[in-house]
C-alpha cells in the first residue's frame, strides 16, 4: 500500500509538469538561398490523395509547392516525387494518386517509401548520385514527419538540405514548431540557419529559393 501511495504522488507531480511543457523557442526566419541547378534536386513528399488530401493544412500550401515545382523544372532542376504505399504496407503495391496541381510530369522519378525517411529501402540515394546531386530541396507533408526524417536521412548521406518552409506544414502549430526546431538542431546542427550550410538543413521559403 505504501508503494502504491508513493507511485500515485509521483504520477500527480509528473502530469502537471508535462502539461506545462512549452513549444521550442522560435527558430530563425527563413533565409535566401541560391542553388546550382545542376547539383540540386527537388523532392516532393506525400502530396497525394493520401495522406495530403484530408489535411486542410496540407492543401493550403499546394499553390506554393506547385510554383516551386514549376520554377525548378524551368531551371533544369531534377524533380522527384515520393509517397507511401496507398492503403499501408499490407496493401497491393500501386502508384499513389498524386494531386493534380503537384503531379509528376512524364519521366520524373517516383520513389515509393515504406517509412518516413524516404532514403530507407528505396532507390532515392542512387537516383540522386547518378545525377550528381549534392543539395536536396524538400517540400511536402509533414514538417515533423516525412520531411524531417528524410532530411535526417539526407544529412547522414552528406547531402545539403534546404526545406521550403512555406511548402510544408503539419497538423498543429505545436507540430510545426517541433519540426522546425528538430530540422535545425539534428546531426550537423544549423541553429543559426546559415544559408545552405554544407551537410545540414537550412530553412528557406519558396520565394527565397533561386536556381542558377
MDTraj code that builds the backbone (N, CA, C; nanometers):
import mdtraj as md
import numpy as np

residues = "UNK UNK UNK UNK UNK UNK UNK UNK UNK UNK UNK UNK UNK UNK UNK UNK UNK UNK UNK UNK UNK UNK UNK UNK UNK UNK UNK UNK UNK UNK UNK UNK UNK UNK UNK UNK UNK UNK UNK UNK UNK UNK UNK UNK UNK UNK UNK UNK UNK UNK UNK UNK UNK UNK UNK UNK UNK UNK UNK UNK UNK UNK UNK UNK UNK UNK UNK UNK UNK UNK UNK UNK UNK UNK UNK UNK UNK UNK UNK UNK UNK UNK UNK UNK UNK UNK UNK UNK UNK UNK UNK UNK UNK UNK UNK UNK UNK UNK UNK UNK UNK UNK UNK UNK UNK UNK UNK UNK UNK UNK UNK UNK UNK UNK UNK UNK UNK UNK UNK UNK UNK UNK UNK UNK UNK UNK UNK UNK UNK UNK UNK UNK UNK UNK UNK UNK UNK UNK UNK UNK UNK UNK UNK UNK UNK UNK UNK UNK UNK UNK UNK UNK UNK UNK UNK UNK UNK UNK UNK UNK UNK UNK UNK UNK UNK UNK UNK UNK UNK UNK UNK UNK UNK UNK UNK UNK UNK UNK UNK UNK UNK UNK UNK UNK UNK UNK UNK UNK UNK UNK UNK UNK UNK UNK UNK UNK UNK UNK UNK UNK UNK UNK UNK UNK UNK UNK UNK UNK UNK UNK UNK UNK".split()
xyz = np.array([
    [0.0818, -0.1204, 0.0000],
    [0.0000, 0.0000, 0.0000],
    [0.0853, 0.1256, 0.0000],
    [0.1934, 0.1226, 0.0783],
    [0.2809, 0.2391, 0.0854],
    [0.3439, 0.2679, -0.0508],
    [0.3840, 0.1595, -0.1210],
    [0.4436, 0.1765, -0.2531],
    [0.3447, 0.2398, -0.3496],
    [0.2172, 0.1943, -0.3448],
    [0.1148, 0.2494, -0.4332],
    [0.0909, 0.3974, -0.4038],
    [0.0950, 0.4322, -0.2781],
    [0.0741, 0.5725, -0.2408],
    [0.1857, 0.6605, -0.2958],
    [0.3097, 0.6125, -0.2858],
    [0.4243, 0.6887, -0.3373],
    [0.4138, 0.7030, -0.4892],
    [0.3767, 0.5934, -0.5570],
    [0.3635, 0.5967, -0.7028],
    [0.2567, 0.6968, -0.7446],
    [0.1458, 0.7011, -0.6688],
    [0.0377, 0.7943, -0.7002],
    [0.0844, 0.9385, -0.6865],
    [0.1601, 0.9667, -0.5817],
    [0.2106, 1.1022, -0.5587],
    [0.3061, 1.1434, -0.6710],
    [0.3947, 1.0527, -0.7105],
    [0.4895, 1.0822, -0.8176],
    [0.4154, 1.1093, -0.9487],
    [0.3136, 1.0298, -0.9782],
    [0.2359, 1.0493, -1.1002],
    [0.1669, 1.1847, -1.0984],
    [0.1175, 1.2237, -0.9830],
    [0.0497, 1.3520, -0.9698],
    [0.1455, 1.4674, -0.9947],
    [0.2721, 1.4478, -0.9592],
    [0.3712, 1.5525, -0.9818],
    [0.4137, 1.5598, -1.1273],
    [0.4212, 1.4443, -1.1956],
    [0.4687, 1.4390, -1.3335],
    [0.3676, 1.4979, -1.4303],
    [0.2399, 1.4687, -1.4115],
    [0.1377, 1.5131, -1.5059],
    [0.1335, 1.6650, -1.5193],
    [0.1290, 1.7416, -1.4076],
    [0.1307, 1.8868, -1.4233],
    [0.2579, 1.9357, -1.4912],
    [0.3711, 1.8702, -1.4625],
    [0.4961, 1.9103, -1.5259],
    [0.4876, 1.8943, -1.6764],
    [0.4311, 1.7811, -1.7229],
    [0.4165, 1.7593, -1.8669],
    [0.3195, 1.8594, -1.9274],
    [0.2155, 1.8917, -1.8521],
    [0.1156, 1.9857, -1.9030],
    [0.1747, 2.1240, -1.9232],
    [0.2801, 2.1556, -1.8457],
    [0.3423, 2.2876, -1.8577],
    [0.4455, 2.2927, -1.9690],
    [0.4688, 2.1800, -2.0369],
    [0.5696, 2.1764, -2.1432],
    [0.5372, 2.2806, -2.2498],
    [0.6382, 2.3503, -2.2944],
    [0.6199, 2.4551, -2.3933],
    [0.6813, 2.4131, -2.5257],
    [0.6366, 2.4782, -2.6323],
    [0.6969, 2.4520, -2.7626],
    [0.8404, 2.5053, -2.7631],
    [0.9254, 2.4526, -2.8526],
    [1.0620, 2.5019, -2.8599],
    [1.0661, 2.6519, -2.8892],
    [1.1763, 2.7140, -2.8532],
    [1.1934, 2.8560, -2.8816],
    [1.1835, 2.8796, -3.0317],
    [1.1334, 2.9961, -3.0731],
    [1.1216, 3.0251, -3.2168],
    [1.2564, 3.0112, -3.2872],
    [1.2542, 2.9528, -3.4047],
    [1.3772, 2.9362, -3.4823],
    [1.4000, 3.0607, -3.5668],
    [1.5216, 3.0790, -3.6204],
    [1.5462, 3.1944, -3.7062],
    [1.4541, 3.1955, -3.8284],
    [1.4339, 3.3122, -3.8836],
    [1.3472, 3.3266, -4.0005],
    [1.4074, 3.2556, -4.1215],
    [1.3232, 3.2151, -4.2170],
    [1.3747, 3.1558, -4.3404],
    [1.4725, 3.2500, -4.4099],
    [1.5721, 3.1915, -4.4760],
    [1.6767, 3.2709, -4.5395],
    [1.6810, 3.2451, -4.6900],
    [1.7405, 3.3399, -4.7601],
    [1.7541, 3.3281, -4.9050],
    [1.8673, 3.2332, -4.9401],
    [1.8442, 3.1486, -5.0410],
    [1.9480, 3.0586, -5.0906],
    [1.9489, 3.0631, -5.2427],
    [2.0677, 3.0543, -5.2993],
    [2.0851, 3.0453, -5.4442],
    [2.1552, 2.9136, -5.4725],
    [2.0889, 2.8256, -5.5462],
    [2.1352, 2.6889, -5.5606],
    [2.1726, 2.6571, -5.7044],
    [2.2764, 2.5769, -5.7211],
    [2.3219, 2.5328, -5.8530],
    [2.2205, 2.4329, -5.9084],
    [2.1590, 2.4666, -6.0188],
    [2.0547, 2.3812, -6.0756],
    [2.1077, 2.2435, -6.1141],
    [2.2351, 2.2347, -6.1500],
    [2.2900, 2.1084, -6.1972],
    [2.3186, 2.0100, -6.0839],
    [2.3346, 2.0606, -5.9626],
    [2.3669, 1.9728, -5.8497],
    [2.2567, 1.9740, -5.7437],
    [2.1390, 2.0221, -5.7817],
    [2.0255, 2.0310, -5.6891],
    [1.9093, 1.9469, -5.7395],
    [1.8388, 1.8850, -5.6488],
    [1.7141, 1.8155, -5.6810],
    [1.6056, 1.8633, -5.5858],
    [1.4825, 1.8622, -5.6340],
    [1.3656, 1.8939, -5.5521],
    [1.2902, 1.7639, -5.5277],
    [1.2734, 1.7285, -5.4005],
    [1.1961, 1.6102, -5.3639],
    [1.0620, 1.6545, -5.3076],
    [0.9552, 1.6110, -5.3705],
    [0.8192, 1.6454, -5.3304],
    [0.7609, 1.5243, -5.2572],
    [0.7262, 1.5434, -5.1306],
    [0.6929, 1.4308, -5.0429],
    [0.5439, 1.4290, -5.0066],
    [0.4795, 1.3177, -5.0355],
    [0.3445, 1.2862, -4.9844],
    [0.2354, 1.3848, -5.0251],
    [0.2484, 1.4460, -5.1411],
    [0.1406, 1.5336, -5.1887],
    [0.0491, 1.4525, -5.2807],
    [-0.0133, 1.3526, -5.2181],
    [-0.1046, 1.2617, -5.2861],
    [-0.2394, 1.2627, -5.2144],
    [-0.3380, 1.1976, -5.2747],
    [-0.4710, 1.1909, -5.2129],
    [-0.4611, 1.1439, -5.0681],
    [-0.3786, 1.0451, -5.0452],
    [-0.3454, 1.0028, -4.9091],
    [-0.1941, 1.0135, -4.8956],
    [-0.1452, 1.0949, -4.7995],
    [-0.2126, 1.1499, -4.6826],
    [-0.2521, 1.2973, -4.6915],
    [-0.2266, 1.3652, -4.8031],
    [-0.2432, 1.5110, -4.8048],
    [-0.3888, 1.5552, -4.8113],
    [-0.4656, 1.4920, -4.8976],
    [-0.5982, 1.5437, -4.9294],
    [-0.6878, 1.5677, -4.8079],
    [-0.6889, 1.4798, -4.7069],
    [-0.7781, 1.5039, -4.5918],
    [-0.7292, 1.6138, -4.4974],
    [-0.6101, 1.6664, -4.5208],
    [-0.5497, 1.7605, -4.4270],
    [-0.5594, 1.9043, -4.4799],
    [-0.6439, 1.9904, -4.4200],
    [-0.6560, 2.1283, -4.4681],
    [-0.5224, 2.2020, -4.4711],
    [-0.4350, 2.1771, -4.3730],
    [-0.3064, 2.2464, -4.3694],
    [-0.2152, 2.2009, -4.4830],
    [-0.2359, 2.0813, -4.5314],
    [-0.1579, 2.0348, -4.6453],
    [-0.2079, 2.1005, -4.7741],
    [-0.3357, 2.0998, -4.7948],
    [-0.3907, 2.1576, -4.9175],
    [-0.3651, 2.3079, -4.9264],
    [-0.3509, 2.3735, -4.8102],
    [-0.3317, 2.5192, -4.8090],
    [-0.2041, 2.5619, -4.8800],
    [-0.0972, 2.4831, -4.8688],
    [0.0306, 2.5269, -4.9272],
    [0.0553, 2.4716, -5.0683],
    [-0.0420, 2.3984, -5.1242],
    [-0.0220, 2.3389, -5.2555],
    [0.0125, 2.4405, -5.3650],
    [-0.0522, 2.5593, -5.3693],
    [-0.0130, 2.6551, -5.4739],
    [0.1341, 2.6958, -5.4648],
    [0.1877, 2.7102, -5.3437],
    [0.3292, 2.7476, -5.3300],
    [0.4195, 2.6313, -5.3715],
    [0.3798, 2.5101, -5.3355],
    [0.4574, 2.3937, -5.3789],
    [0.4549, 2.3817, -5.5310],
    [0.3396, 2.4052, -5.5911],
    [0.3278, 2.3976, -5.7367],
    [0.4168, 2.5015, -5.8043],
    [0.4209, 2.6227, -5.7473],
    [0.5074, 2.7268, -5.8034],
    [0.6538, 2.6893, -5.7964],
    [0.6955, 2.6292, -5.6843],
    [0.8349, 2.5870, -5.6690],
    [0.8682, 2.4761, -5.7684],
    [0.7784, 2.3810, -5.7860],
    [0.7997, 2.2740, -5.8828],
    [0.8168, 2.3307, -6.0234],
    [0.7306, 2.4252, -6.0590],
    [0.7361, 2.4862, -6.1921],
    [0.8702, 2.5572, -6.2154],
    [0.9152, 2.6322, -6.1173],
    [1.0414, 2.7042, -6.1324],
    [1.1604, 2.6085, -6.1377],
    [1.1537, 2.5013, -6.0592],
    [1.2611, 2.4023, -6.0623],
    [1.2697, 2.3375, -6.1998],
    [1.1562, 2.2986, -6.2556],
    [1.1560, 2.2386, -6.3898],
    [1.2129, 2.3354, -6.4930],
    [1.1713, 2.4610, -6.4852],
    [1.2172, 2.5597, -6.5825],
    [1.3677, 2.5807, -6.5750],
    [1.4247, 2.5630, -6.4546],
    [1.5686, 2.5826, -6.4359],
    [1.6490, 2.4570, -6.4658],
    [1.5821, 2.3464, -6.4962],
    [1.6527, 2.2216, -6.5228],
    [1.6881, 2.1423, -6.3993],
    [1.6258, 2.1756, -6.2865],
    [1.6488, 2.1019, -6.1616],
    [1.5750, 1.9681, -6.1684],
    [1.6395, 1.8623, -6.1222],
    [1.5733, 1.7321, -6.1165],
    [1.4599, 1.7380, -6.0147],
    [1.3401, 1.6967, -6.0559],
    [1.2241, 1.6944, -5.9671],
    [1.1836, 1.5485, -5.9458],
    [1.1763, 1.5093, -5.8193],
    [1.1467, 1.3716, -5.7821],
    [1.0266, 1.3716, -5.6889],
    [0.9409, 1.2721, -5.7034],
    [0.8207, 1.2637, -5.6210],
    [0.8265, 1.1381, -5.5355],
    [0.7687, 1.1475, -5.4166],
    [0.7687, 1.0323, -5.3272],
    [0.6402, 1.0285, -5.2464],
    [0.5932, 0.9079, -5.2215],
    [0.4813, 0.8890, -5.1309],
    [0.4896, 0.7472, -5.0763],
    [0.4000, 0.7173, -4.9838],
    [0.3946, 0.5836, -4.9261],
    [0.2997, 0.4965, -5.0075],
    [0.2969, 0.3682, -4.9740],
    [0.2079, 0.2753, -5.0424],
    [0.0638, 0.3078, -5.0032],
    [-0.0230, 0.3385, -5.1002],
    [-0.1631, 0.3667, -5.0653],
    [-0.2254, 0.2489, -4.9924],
    [-0.2879, 0.2771, -4.8777],
    [-0.3516, 0.1720, -4.8010],
    [-0.2613, 0.1051, -4.7001],
    [-0.1329, 0.1422, -4.6975],
    [-0.0420, 0.0841, -4.5994],
    [0.0374, -0.0329, -4.6544],
    [0.1265, -0.0865, -4.5721],
    [0.2187, -0.1907, -4.6143],
    [0.1488, -0.3188, -4.6575],
    [0.0314, -0.3458, -4.6016],
    [-0.0389, -0.4687, -4.6352],
    [-0.1159, -0.4589, -4.7671],
    [-0.1242, -0.3385, -4.8234],
    [-0.1996, -0.3194, -4.9475],
    [-0.1146, -0.3580, -5.0682],
    [-0.1789, -0.3914, -5.1800],
    [-0.1031, -0.4214, -5.3021],
    [-0.0221, -0.3003, -5.3464],
    [0.0963, -0.3249, -5.4015],
    [0.1812, -0.2157, -5.4485],
    [0.1164, -0.1487, -5.5693],
    [0.0927, -0.0206, -5.5587],
    [0.0401, 0.0567, -5.6709],
    [0.0842, 0.2006, -5.6559],
    [0.0795, 0.2737, -5.7655],
    [0.1260, 0.4113, -5.7649],
    [0.0274, 0.5011, -5.6901],
    [0.0798, 0.5921, -5.6063],
    [-0.0092, 0.6846, -5.5353],
    [-0.0829, 0.7759, -5.6325],
    [-0.1972, 0.8267, -5.5890],
    [-0.2731, 0.9240, -5.6677],
    [-0.2268, 1.0638, -5.6290],
    [-0.1251, 1.1134, -5.6996],
    [-0.0736, 1.2459, -5.6698],
    [-0.1775, 1.3520, -5.7060],
    [-0.1821, 1.4577, -5.6268],
    [-0.2778, 1.5651, -5.6502],
    [-0.2435, 1.6373, -5.7800],
    [-0.3461, 1.6742, -5.8553],
    [-0.3284, 1.7224, -5.9922],
    [-0.2337, 1.8421, -6.0011],
    [-0.2455, 1.9359, -5.9064],
    [-0.1655, 2.0580, -5.9158],
    [-0.0185, 2.0367, -5.8845],
    [0.0155, 1.9208, -5.8259],
    [0.1546, 1.8918, -5.7917],
    [0.1921, 1.7509, -5.8382],
    [0.1387, 1.7084, -5.9516],
    [0.1614, 1.5732, -6.0015],
    [0.2919, 1.5650, -6.0802],
    [0.3540, 1.4477, -6.0844],
    [0.4769, 1.4302, -6.1631],
    [0.4502, 1.4501, -6.3118],
    [0.5496, 1.5050, -6.3803],
    [0.5462, 1.5115, -6.5255],
    [0.6032, 1.3813, -6.5810],
    [0.5819, 1.3589, -6.7084],
    [0.6311, 1.2369, -6.7719],
    [0.7822, 1.2256, -6.7542],
    [0.8258, 1.1097, -6.7088],
    [0.9684, 1.0835, -6.6946],
    [1.0283, 1.1221, -6.5612],
    [0.9540, 1.1932, -6.4767],
    [1.0080, 1.2302, -6.3459],
    [1.0008, 1.1104, -6.2511],
    [1.1096, 1.0833, -6.1788],
    [1.1136, 0.9649, -6.0926],
    [1.0102, 0.9710, -5.9803],
    [0.9569, 0.8540, -5.9459],
    [0.8652, 0.8386, -5.8335],
    [0.9240, 0.7348, -5.7393],
    [0.9431, 0.7741, -5.6136],
    [1.0008, 0.6864, -5.5123],
    [0.8905, 0.6466, -5.4152],
    [0.8625, 0.5182, -5.4058],
    [0.7599, 0.4682, -5.3142],
    [0.8291, 0.4239, -5.1855],
    [0.7928, 0.4859, -5.0744],
    [0.8576, 0.4570, -4.9470],
    [0.7711, 0.3721, -4.8557],
    [0.8378, 0.3073, -4.7614],
    [0.7661, 0.2312, -4.6585],
    [0.7842, 0.2938, -4.5208],
    [0.8617, 0.4004, -4.5138],
    [0.8853, 0.4700, -4.3877],
    [0.8939, 0.6183, -4.4124],
    [0.9037, 0.6959, -4.3051],
    [0.9073, 0.8407, -4.3208],
    [1.0393, 0.8901, -4.3788],
    [1.1484, 0.8191, -4.3550],
    [1.2750, 0.8507, -4.4202],
    [1.2720, 0.7885, -4.5596],
    [1.2615, 0.8705, -4.6640],
    [1.2442, 0.8170, -4.7975],
    [1.3733, 0.7629, -4.8584],
    [1.4829, 0.7699, -4.7831],
    [1.6044, 0.7006, -4.8245],
    [1.6005, 0.5539, -4.7818],
    [1.5186, 0.5220, -4.6831],
    [1.5151, 0.3862, -4.6279],
    [1.4506, 0.2888, -4.7259],
    [1.5294, 0.1890, -4.7671],
    [1.4805, 0.0806, -4.8530],
    [1.4224, 0.1313, -4.9847],
    [1.4782, 0.2412, -5.0392],
    [1.4366, 0.2914, -5.1700],
    [1.5612, 0.3181, -5.2545],
    [1.5375, 0.3551, -5.3793],
    [1.6479, 0.3868, -5.4711],
    [1.6810, 0.5358, -5.4721],
    [1.6288, 0.6122, -5.3765],
    [1.6462, 0.7574, -5.3798],
    [1.7927, 0.7989, -5.3838],
    [1.8759, 0.7402, -5.2986],
    [2.0175, 0.7773, -5.2963],
    [2.0831, 0.7503, -5.4315],
    [2.0536, 0.6367, -5.4922],
    [2.1099, 0.6032, -5.6237],
    [2.0637, 0.7030, -5.7297],
    [1.9368, 0.7396, -5.7265],
    [1.8834, 0.8356, -5.8232],
    [1.9574, 0.9686, -5.8131],
    [1.9775, 1.0151, -5.6904],
    [2.0448, 1.1434, -5.6701],
    [2.1912, 1.1375, -5.7121],
    [2.2599, 1.0326, -5.6752],
    [2.4036, 1.0242, -5.7053],
    [2.4276, 1.0090, -5.8553],
    [2.3404, 0.9381, -5.9249],
    [2.3560, 0.9265, -6.0704],
    [2.3420, 1.0618, -6.1387],
    [2.2691, 1.1520, -6.0770],
    [2.2505, 1.2854, -6.1334],
    [2.3521, 1.3863, -6.0809],
    [2.4415, 1.3428, -5.9944],
    [2.5419, 1.4342, -5.9394],
    [2.4856, 1.5335, -5.8403],
    [2.3758, 1.4984, -5.7754],
    [2.3087, 1.5899, -5.6817],
    [2.3831, 1.5930, -5.5484],
    [2.4054, 1.7130, -5.4977],
    [2.4644, 1.7310, -5.3648],
    [2.3732, 1.8099, -5.2710],
    [2.2733, 1.8776, -5.3279],
    [2.1789, 1.9567, -5.2480],
    [2.0374, 1.9113, -5.2773],
    [1.9607, 1.8882, -5.1716],
    [1.8232, 1.8401, -5.1844],
    [1.7280, 1.9417, -5.1247],
    [1.6342, 1.9890, -5.2054],
    [1.5278, 2.0768, -5.1580],
    [1.4070, 1.9895, -5.1257],
    [1.3486, 2.0107, -5.0088],
    [1.2343, 1.9308, -4.9649],
    [1.1088, 2.0165, -4.9532],
    [0.9989, 1.9629, -5.0048],
    [0.8675, 2.0239, -4.9888],
    [0.7671, 1.9109, -4.9726],
    [0.6582, 1.9373, -4.9014],
    [0.5545, 1.8350, -4.8884],
    [0.5088, 1.8140, -4.7456],
    [0.4391, 1.7078, -4.7257],
    [0.3742, 1.6768, -4.5982],
    [0.4509, 1.5671, -4.5266],
    [0.4978, 1.5741, -4.4050],
    [0.4695, 1.6657, -4.2979],
    [0.6014, 1.7203, -4.2475],
    [0.6009, 1.8426, -4.1921],
    [0.7255, 1.9051, -4.1483],
    [0.7918, 1.8286, -4.0340],
    [0.7116, 1.7712, -3.9449],
    [0.7687, 1.6938, -3.8342],
    [0.7581, 1.5438, -3.8594],
    [0.7356, 1.5066, -3.9848],
    [0.7235, 1.3668, -4.0222],
    [0.8189, 1.3323, -4.1350],
    [0.7644, 1.3061, -4.2534],
    [0.8474, 1.2618, -4.3653],
    [0.9499, 1.3658, -4.4077],
    [0.9157, 1.4940, -4.4005],
    [1.0137, 1.5972, -4.4354],
    [1.1311, 1.5941, -4.3377],
    [1.1011, 1.5887, -4.2088],
    [1.2060, 1.5853, -4.1067],
    [1.2949, 1.4620, -4.1218],
    [1.2336, 1.3439, -4.1299],
    [1.3136, 1.2217, -4.1287],
    [1.3885, 1.1998, -4.2595],
    [1.3332, 1.2488, -4.3697],
    [1.4071, 1.2431, -4.4955],
    [1.5255, 1.3395, -4.4924],
    [1.5083, 1.4535, -4.4270],
    [1.6201, 1.5463, -4.4102],
    [1.7328, 1.4823, -4.3294],
    [1.6961, 1.4104, -4.2228],
    [1.7968, 1.3400, -4.1434],
    [1.8679, 1.2357, -4.2295],
    [1.7898, 1.1576, -4.3055],
    [1.8491, 1.0579, -4.3934],
    [1.9430, 1.1195, -4.4956],
    [1.9070, 1.2371, -4.5460],
    [1.9927, 1.3061, -4.6427],
    [2.1227, 1.3530, -4.5781],
    [2.1129, 1.4132, -4.4603],
    [2.2337, 1.4595, -4.3909],
    [2.3260, 1.3440, -4.3565],
    [2.2698, 1.2287, -4.3185],
    [2.3516, 1.1114, -4.2895],
    [2.4314, 1.0672, -4.4116],
    [2.3830, 1.1021, -4.5301],
    [2.4499, 1.0665, -4.6547],
    [2.5244, 1.1849, -4.7149],
    [2.5444, 1.2886, -4.6327],
    [2.6264, 1.4060, -4.6678],
    [2.5608, 1.5007, -4.7679],
    [2.4292, 1.4911, -4.7866],
    [2.3607, 1.5892, -4.8702],
    [2.3343, 1.7166, -4.7895],
    [2.3416, 1.8295, -4.8571],
    [2.2964, 1.9558, -4.8003],
    [2.1467, 1.9666, -4.8280],
    [2.0698, 2.0091, -4.7278],
    [1.9236, 2.0101, -4.7402],
    [1.8700, 2.1518, -4.7230],
    [1.7753, 2.1873, -4.8077],
    [1.7000, 2.3119, -4.7943],
    [1.5526, 2.2748, -4.7849],
    [1.4863, 2.3178, -4.6799],
    [1.3432, 2.2914, -4.6630],
    [1.2655, 2.4180, -4.6973],
    [1.1731, 2.4050, -4.7909],
    [1.0857, 2.5173, -4.8268],
    [0.9768, 2.5265, -4.7204],
    [0.9974, 2.6117, -4.6219],
    [0.9139, 2.6131, -4.5017],
    [0.7688, 2.6499, -4.5295],
    [0.7428, 2.7251, -4.6363],
    [0.6046, 2.7604, -4.6693],
    [0.5427, 2.6614, -4.7668],
    [0.6159, 2.5547, -4.8006],
    [0.5618, 2.4467, -4.8843],
    [0.5632, 2.3160, -4.8066],
    [0.5507, 2.3285, -4.6758],
    [0.5316, 2.2153, -4.5870],
    [0.4518, 2.2647, -4.4669],
    [0.4033, 2.1730, -4.3864],
    [0.3294, 2.2110, -4.2660],
    [0.3093, 2.0841, -4.1845],
    [0.2229, 2.0929, -4.0844],
    [0.1899, 1.9783, -4.0010],
    [0.0509, 2.0014, -3.9423],
    [0.0039, 1.9045, -3.8667],
    [-0.1355, 1.9074, -3.8219],
    [-0.1659, 2.0210, -3.7249],
    [-0.0685, 2.0596, -3.6414],
    [-0.0896, 2.1648, -3.5418],
    [0.0286, 2.2604, -3.5407],
    [0.0087, 2.3777, -3.4810],
    [0.1184, 2.4736, -3.4664],
    [0.2321, 2.4137, -3.3835],
    [0.1962, 2.3342, -3.2823],
    [0.2986, 2.2699, -3.1995],
    [0.3849, 2.1778, -3.2842],
    [0.3221, 2.0979, -3.3709],
    [0.3965, 2.0064, -3.4573],
    [0.4897, 2.0827, -3.5515],
    [0.4416, 2.1935, -3.6043],
    [0.5252, 2.2754, -3.6925],
    [0.6464, 2.3278, -3.6169],
    [0.6235, 2.3789, -3.4960],
    [0.7334, 2.4335, -3.4158],
    [0.8369, 2.3265, -3.3836],
    [0.7897, 2.2080, -3.3454],
    [0.8812, 2.0977, -3.3153],
    [0.9588, 2.0577, -3.4410],
    [0.8899, 2.0493, -3.5537],
    [0.9560, 2.0133, -3.6783],
    [1.0657, 2.1105, -3.7159],
    [1.0367, 2.2397, -3.7083],
    [1.1382, 2.3410, -3.7416],
    [1.2588, 2.3310, -3.6489],
    [1.2321, 2.3156, -3.5204],
    [1.3399, 2.3066, -3.4222],
    [1.4277, 2.1855, -3.4501],
    [1.3656, 2.0708, -3.4742],
    [1.4439, 1.9499, -3.4974],
    [1.5213, 1.9558, -3.6284],
    [1.4624, 2.0144, -3.7297],
    [1.5326, 2.0263, -3.8579],
    [1.6650, 2.1008, -3.8422],
    [1.6646, 2.2045, -3.7591],
    [1.7843, 2.2875, -3.7455],
    [1.8798, 2.2388, -3.6370],
    [1.8394, 2.1425, -3.5565],
    [1.9258, 2.1023, -3.4446],
    [1.9709, 1.9568, -3.4510],
    [1.9244, 1.8786, -3.5480],
    [1.9642, 1.7384, -3.5569],
    [2.1018, 1.7269, -3.6257],
    [2.1751, 1.6219, -3.5890],
    [2.3013, 1.5858, -3.6541],
    [2.3935, 1.7058, -3.6683],
    [2.4277, 1.7415, -3.7926],
    [2.5126, 1.8575, -3.8198],
    [2.4261, 1.9824, -3.8047],
    [2.4131, 2.0294, -3.6816],
    [2.3134, 2.1324, -3.6496],
    [2.3424, 2.2646, -3.7196],
    [2.2351, 2.3382, -3.7443],
    [2.2430, 2.4704, -3.8046],
    [2.1489, 2.5642, -3.7296],
    [2.1701, 2.5818, -3.5974],
    [2.0738, 2.6574, -3.5160],
    [2.0602, 2.8032, -3.5577],
    [2.1633, 2.8588, -3.6197],
    [2.1551, 2.9971, -3.6661],
    [2.0968, 3.0105, -3.8052],
    [2.0606, 2.8965, -3.8676],
    [2.0027, 2.8941, -4.0018],
    [2.0939, 2.9606, -4.1047],
    [2.2200, 2.9188, -4.1030],
    [2.3161, 2.9652, -4.2036],
    [2.2721, 2.9182, -4.3417],
    [2.2693, 3.0058, -4.4418],
    [2.2202, 2.9666, -4.5742],
    [2.3015, 2.8531, -4.6361],
    [2.2317, 2.7453, -4.6731],
    [2.2908, 2.6313, -4.7443],
    [2.4154, 2.5774, -4.6744],
    [2.4095, 2.5646, -4.5429],
    [2.5218, 2.5070, -4.4691],
    [2.5436, 2.3635, -4.5145],
    [2.6675, 2.3324, -4.5511],
    [2.7002, 2.2023, -4.6087],
    [2.6683, 2.0890, -4.5103],
    [2.5965, 1.9886, -4.5589],
    [2.5662, 1.8714, -4.4798],
    [2.4642, 1.8928, -4.3706],
    [2.3981, 2.0079, -4.3696],
    [2.2998, 2.0419, -4.2666],
    [2.1689, 2.0827, -4.3338],
    [2.0736, 2.1283, -4.2530],
    [1.9437, 2.1748, -4.3031],
    [1.9355, 2.3257, -4.2927],
    [1.8848, 2.3874, -4.3978],
    [1.8529, 2.5297, -4.3972],
    [1.7030, 2.5459, -4.4162],
    [1.6414, 2.6321, -4.3373],
    [1.5006, 2.6660, -4.3587],
    [1.4932, 2.7873, -4.4506],
    [1.4274, 2.7701, -4.5636],
    [1.4096, 2.8796, -4.6576],
    [1.2613, 2.8935, -4.6888],
    [1.2292, 2.9591, -4.7986],
    [1.0896, 2.9819, -4.8371],
    [1.0841, 2.9795, -4.9893],
    [0.9701, 2.9448, -5.0453],
    [0.9639, 2.9292, -5.1906],
    [1.0068, 3.0565, -5.2643],
    [0.9717, 3.1730, -5.2119],
    [1.0090, 3.2975, -5.2802],
    [1.1528, 3.3393, -5.2516],
    [1.2218, 3.2658, -5.1638],
    [1.3621, 3.2958, -5.1324],
    [1.4580, 3.1933, -5.1938],
    [1.4044, 3.0930, -5.2613],
    [1.4865, 2.9897, -5.3246],
    [1.5003, 3.0224, -5.4724],
    [1.6239, 3.0390, -5.5177],
    [1.6507, 3.0619, -5.6588],
    [1.7469, 2.9557, -5.7100],
    [1.7351, 2.9294, -5.8401],
    [1.8226, 2.8316, -5.9056],
    [1.9040, 2.9033, -6.0117],
    [2.0332, 2.8738, -6.0120],
    [2.1190, 2.9435, -6.1071],
    [2.1851, 2.8442, -6.2034],
])
top = md.Topology()
chain = top.add_chain()
for i, resn in enumerate(residues, 1):
    res = top.add_residue(resn, chain, resSeq=i)
    for name in ("N", "CA", "C"):
        top.add_atom(name, md.element.get_by_symbol(name[0]), res)
traj = md.Trajectory(xyz[None], top)
